[in-house]
Amino acid sequence: MDSDPVALLRRLHWIEAILGRTRDVNNQWANRTLDLDLLDYNGMIKDESDCLNLPHPRLQERDFVLRPLLEIAPDWRDPRTGERGKLLLKRLEKTGKLNGCIKLANPNPRTLAQIAAQL
Protein backbone atom coordinates (compact mmCIF):
# COMPACT_ATOMS: atom_id res chain seq x y z
CA MET A 1 0.00 0.00 0.00
CA ASP A 2 1.16 3.49 -0.77
CA SER A 3 2.47 5.40 2.23
CA ASP A 4 1.44 8.68 0.60
CA PRO A 5 -2.31 9.36 0.22
CA VAL A 6 -1.73 11.84 -2.62
CA ALA A 7 0.15 9.16 -4.57
CA LEU A 8 -2.71 6.76 -3.90
CA LEU A 9 -5.23 9.34 -5.14
CA ARG A 10 -3.17 9.76 -8.33
CA ARG A 11 -3.29 5.98 -8.78
CA LEU A 12 -7.09 6.02 -8.37
CA HIS A 13 -7.34 8.74 -11.02
CA TRP A 14 -5.14 6.64 -13.31
CA ILE A 15 -7.51 3.67 -12.87
CA GLU A 16 -10.47 5.92 -13.66
CA ALA A 17 -8.76 7.07 -16.86
CA ILE A 18 -7.97 3.51 -17.97
CA LEU A 19 -11.63 2.63 -17.51
CA GLY A 20 -12.81 5.56 -19.62
CA ARG A 21 -13.33 8.48 -17.29
CA THR A 22 -12.51 11.91 -18.61
CA ARG A 23 -12.40 14.82 -16.19
CA ASP A 24 -14.22 18.03 -17.01
CA VAL A 25 -12.05 20.74 -15.45
CA ASN A 26 -14.87 23.26 -15.87
CA ASN A 27 -17.49 21.13 -14.12
CA GLN A 28 -16.43 18.90 -11.25
CA TRP A 29 -20.05 17.63 -10.99
CA ALA A 30 -20.23 16.44 -14.62
CA ASN A 31 -21.51 12.94 -15.32
CA ARG A 32 -18.81 10.32 -15.19
CA THR A 33 -18.34 6.67 -16.02
CA LEU A 34 -16.48 5.99 -12.79
CA ASP A 35 -15.65 7.91 -9.64
CA LEU A 36 -13.09 6.52 -7.20
CA ASP A 37 -12.70 8.56 -4.04
CA LEU A 38 -10.26 8.27 -1.18
CA LEU A 39 -12.53 8.40 1.86
CA ASP A 40 -10.11 7.80 4.72
CA TYR A 41 -6.44 6.99 5.01
CA ASN A 42 -5.61 5.35 8.32
CA GLY A 43 -7.50 8.05 10.20
CA MET A 44 -5.37 10.84 8.72
CA ILE A 45 -6.79 14.36 8.79
CA LYS A 46 -5.62 16.39 5.83
CA ASP A 47 -6.96 19.67 4.44
CA GLU A 48 -5.72 20.63 0.99
CA SER A 49 -8.78 21.90 -0.83
CA ASP A 50 -7.22 21.83 -4.30
CA CYS A 51 -5.77 18.33 -4.03
CA LEU A 52 -6.96 16.11 -1.21
CA ASN A 53 -9.10 16.35 1.91
CA LEU A 54 -9.19 13.51 4.42
CA PRO A 55 -11.54 12.22 5.50
CA HIS A 56 -13.61 12.93 2.42
CA PRO A 57 -15.39 16.24 3.21
CA ARG A 58 -18.90 15.19 2.13
CA LEU A 59 -18.81 11.59 3.26
CA GLN A 60 -21.38 12.13 6.05
CA GLU A 61 -23.87 13.59 3.51
CA ARG A 62 -23.93 10.61 1.17
CA ASP A 63 -25.61 7.32 1.82
CA PHE A 64 -24.11 6.00 -1.43
CA VAL A 65 -20.71 6.43 0.24
CA LEU A 66 -21.55 5.45 3.81
CA ARG A 67 -23.43 2.23 3.00
CA PRO A 68 -20.59 0.54 1.06
CA LEU A 69 -18.00 1.92 3.48
CA LEU A 70 -19.83 0.32 6.39
CA GLU A 71 -20.05 -2.98 4.51
CA ILE A 72 -16.28 -3.25 4.39
CA ALA A 73 -15.51 -1.39 7.63
CA PRO A 74 -18.54 -1.75 9.94
CA ASP A 75 -16.75 -0.15 12.88
CA TRP A 76 -15.41 2.84 10.94
CA ARG A 77 -15.34 6.15 12.82
CA ASP A 78 -14.94 9.65 11.45
CA PRO A 79 -11.37 10.65 12.35
CA ARG A 80 -12.41 14.27 12.93
CA THR A 81 -15.32 13.68 15.30
CA GLY A 82 -14.89 10.10 16.45
CA GLU A 83 -18.52 9.44 15.50
CA ARG A 84 -19.35 5.96 14.28
CA GLY A 85 -20.23 5.64 10.62
CA LYS A 86 -23.44 3.83 11.60
CA LEU A 87 -24.52 6.91 13.57
CA LEU A 88 -23.75 9.19 10.62
CA LEU A 89 -25.87 6.99 8.37
CA LYS A 90 -28.77 6.88 10.86
CA ARG A 91 -28.63 10.67 11.16
CA LEU A 92 -28.73 10.98 7.39
CA GLU A 93 -31.68 8.58 7.18
CA LYS A 94 -33.59 10.66 9.73
CA THR A 95 -33.19 13.78 7.59
CA GLY A 96 -34.61 11.99 4.57
CA LYS A 97 -31.79 13.39 2.42
CA LEU A 98 -30.90 10.07 0.84
CA ASN A 99 -29.52 9.46 -2.61
CA GLY A 100 -31.46 6.25 -3.11
CA CYS A 101 -28.47 4.00 -2.70
CA ILE A 102 -29.41 0.36 -3.05
CA LYS A 103 -27.26 -2.72 -2.79
CA LEU A 104 -27.02 -4.51 -6.10
CA ALA A 105 -27.02 -8.26 -6.30
CA ASN A 106 -23.57 -9.75 -6.44
CA PRO A 107 -21.66 -8.12 -9.30
CA ASN A 108 -20.49 -10.30 -12.12
CA PRO A 109 -17.13 -11.66 -10.86
CA ARG A 110 -16.01 -12.35 -14.43
CA THR A 111 -16.44 -8.68 -15.33
CA LEU A 112 -14.58 -7.58 -12.21
CA ALA A 113 -11.74 -10.03 -13.01
CA GLN A 114 -11.52 -8.65 -16.56
CA ILE A 115 -11.26 -5.11 -15.24
CA ALA A 116 -8.65 -6.08 -12.66
CA ALA A 117 -6.60 -7.84 -15.34
CA GLN A 118 -6.36 -4.59 -17.29
CA LEU A 119 -4.82 -2.81 -14.33
C-alpha positions as CSV (number, residue, x, y, z in Angstrom):
1,M,0.0,0.0,0.0
2,D,1.2,3.5,-0.8
3,S,2.5,5.4,2.2
4,D,1.4,8.7,0.6
5,P,-2.3,9.4,0.2
6,V,-1.7,11.8,-2.6
7,A,0.2,9.2,-4.6
8,L,-2.7,6.8,-3.9
9,L,-5.2,9.3,-5.1
10,R,-3.2,9.8,-8.3
11,R,-3.3,6.0,-8.8
12,L,-7.1,6.0,-8.4
13,H,-7.3,8.7,-11.0
14,W,-5.1,6.6,-13.3
15,I,-7.5,3.7,-12.9
16,E,-10.5,5.9,-13.7
17,A,-8.8,7.1,-16.9
18,I,-8.0,3.5,-18.0
19,L,-11.6,2.6,-17.5
20,G,-12.8,5.6,-19.6
21,R,-13.3,8.5,-17.3
22,T,-12.5,11.9,-18.6
23,R,-12.4,14.8,-16.2
24,D,-14.2,18.0,-17.0
25,V,-12.1,20.7,-15.4
26,N,-14.9,23.3,-15.9
27,N,-17.5,21.1,-14.1
28,Q,-16.4,18.9,-11.3
29,W,-20.1,17.6,-11.0
30,A,-20.2,16.4,-14.6
31,N,-21.5,12.9,-15.3
32,R,-18.8,10.3,-15.2
33,T,-18.3,6.7,-16.0
34,L,-16.5,6.0,-12.8
35,D,-15.6,7.9,-9.6
36,L,-13.1,6.5,-7.2
37,D,-12.7,8.6,-4.0
38,L,-10.3,8.3,-1.2
39,L,-12.5,8.4,1.9
40,D,-10.1,7.8,4.7
41,Y,-6.4,7.0,5.0
42,N,-5.6,5.3,8.3
43,G,-7.5,8.0,10.2
44,M,-5.4,10.8,8.7
45,I,-6.8,14.4,8.8
46,K,-5.6,16.4,5.8
47,D,-7.0,19.7,4.4
48,E,-5.7,20.6,1.0
49,S,-8.8,21.9,-0.8
50,D,-7.2,21.8,-4.3
51,C,-5.8,18.3,-4.0
52,L,-7.0,16.1,-1.2
53,N,-9.1,16.3,1.9
54,L,-9.2,13.5,4.4
55,P,-11.5,12.2,5.5
56,H,-13.6,12.9,2.4
57,P,-15.4,16.2,3.2
58,R,-18.9,15.2,2.1
59,L,-18.8,11.6,3.3
60,Q,-21.4,12.1,6.0
61,E,-23.9,13.6,3.5
62,R,-23.9,10.6,1.2
63,D,-25.6,7.3,1.8
64,F,-24.1,6.0,-1.4
65,V,-20.7,6.4,0.2
66,L,-21.6,5.4,3.8
67,R,-23.4,2.2,3.0
68,P,-20.6,0.5,1.1
69,L,-18.0,1.9,3.5
70,L,-19.8,0.3,6.4
71,E,-20.1,-3.0,4.5
72,I,-16.3,-3.3,4.4
73,A,-15.5,-1.4,7.6
74,P,-18.5,-1.7,9.9
75,D,-16.7,-0.1,12.9
76,W,-15.4,2.8,10.9
77,R,-15.3,6.1,12.8
78,D,-14.9,9.7,11.5
79,P,-11.4,10.7,12.3
80,R,-12.4,14.3,12.9
81,T,-15.3,13.7,15.3
82,G,-14.9,10.1,16.5
83,E,-18.5,9.4,15.5
84,R,-19.4,6.0,14.3
85,G,-20.2,5.6,10.6
86,K,-23.4,3.8,11.6
87,L,-24.5,6.9,13.6
88,L,-23.7,9.2,10.6
89,L,-25.9,7.0,8.4
90,K,-28.8,6.9,10.9
91,R,-28.6,10.7,11.2
92,L,-28.7,11.0,7.4
93,E,-31.7,8.6,7.2
94,K,-33.6,10.7,9.7
95,T,-33.2,13.8,7.6
96,G,-34.6,12.0,4.6
97,K,-31.8,13.4,2.4
98,L,-30.9,10.1,0.8
99,N,-29.5,9.5,-2.6
100,G,-31.5,6.3,-3.1
101,C,-28.5,4.0,-2.7
102,I,-29.4,0.4,-3.1
103,K,-27.3,-2.7,-2.8
104,L,-27.0,-4.5,-6.1
105,A,-27.0,-8.3,-6.3
106,N,-23.6,-9.8,-6.4
107,P,-21.7,-8.1,-9.3
108,N,-20.5,-10.3,-12.1
109,P,-17.1,-11.7,-10.9
110,R,-16.0,-12.3,-14.4
111,T,-16.4,-8.7,-15.3
112,L,-14.6,-7.6,-12.2
113,A,-11.7,-10.0,-13.0
114,Q,-11.5,-8.7,-16.6
115,I,-11.3,-5.1,-15.2
116,A,-8.6,-6.1,-12.7
117,A,-6.6,-7.8,-15.3
118,Q,-6.4,-4.6,-17.3
119,L,-4.8,-2.8,-14.3
